[in-house]
Amino acid sequence: MNRKATTGVAREIAVTVNGEPRTCGAGATAADLVVALGLVARPIAVEINREVVPRARLAGHRLEDGDRLEIVTLVGGG
């Protein structure tokens, strides 16, 4: 659900993260979402709309309304 200011500009966008609906501010980046989810210090892999996005590019990847993200945390072990 988009909330629009009187200018008609979206203030929030709707995205899907690991199958769950979520909203974030318009203009948010994938890195912003990683911070909001508390995953900054964890090893993760991020897929946006079926494309793997390297962690180094998350800050430059602006989220759009309707984006579908899969975020997987990596666990070491043997």
C-alpha positions in Angstrom: 0.0 0.0 0.0 1.5 3.4 -1.0 0.9 6.4 1.1 1.1 9.5 -1.0 1.8 13.1 0.0 -0.3 15.8 -1.3 2.1 16.2 -4.2 1.3 12.7 -5.3 4.8 11.4 -4.5 4.9 8.0 -2.7 6.2 8.2 0.8 6.3 4.5 1.3 6.7 1.5 -1.0 5.6 -2.1 -0.6 8.2 -4.8 -1.1 8.2 -8.6 -0.4 11.0 -9.9 1.7 11.4 -13.7 2.0 7.7 -14.0 1.0 6.5 -11.5 3.6 5.0 -8.1 2.8 6.9 -5.1 4.1 6.9 -1.4 3.6 9.9 1.0 3.5 10.4 4.6 2.8 10.4 5.7 -0.8 14.0 6.1 -1.9 15.3 3.4 0.4 18.1 1.2 -0.8 18.7 -2.5 -0.4 21.4 -1.6 2.2 18.8 0.5 4.1 16.6 -2.6 4.3 19.5 -4.8 5.5 20.2 -2.3 8.3 16.5 -2.2 9.2 16.4 -6.0 9.4 19.5 -6.0 11.7 21.6 -8.0 9.3 24.5 -5.7 8.8 27.1 -7.8 10.7 25.9 -11.1 9.3 27.1 -12.8 6.1 24.1 -12.7 3.7 23.2 -13.2 0.1 20.6 -10.9 -1.4 18.4 -11.6 -4.5 16.2 -8.8 -5.8 13.7 -9.7 -8.5 15.5 -13.0 -9.2 18.9 -11.3 -9.6 21.7 -11.8 -7.1 23.0 -8.4 -6.0 26.5 -8.3 -4.5 26.7 -6.8 -1.0 29.0 -4.1 -2.4 26.2 -2.9 -4.7 23.4 -2.9 -2.1 23.9 0.8 -1.1 23.4 1.8 -4.8 20.4 -0.4 -5.4 17.3 1.8 -4.8 14.2 -0.3 -4.0 11.0 0.1 -6.1 7.4 -0.6 -5.3 6.7 -4.3 -5.8 10.3 -5.5 -5.6 10.7 -9.1 -4.4 13.7 -9.8 -2.2 15.1 -13.0 -0.9 17.7 -12.6 1.9 19.6 -15.6 3.0 21.9 -15.7 6.0 25.0 -17.8 5.6 26.1 -20.2 8.3 29.5 -21.8 8.4 30.1 -25.3 9.7 31.2 -28.7 8.7 
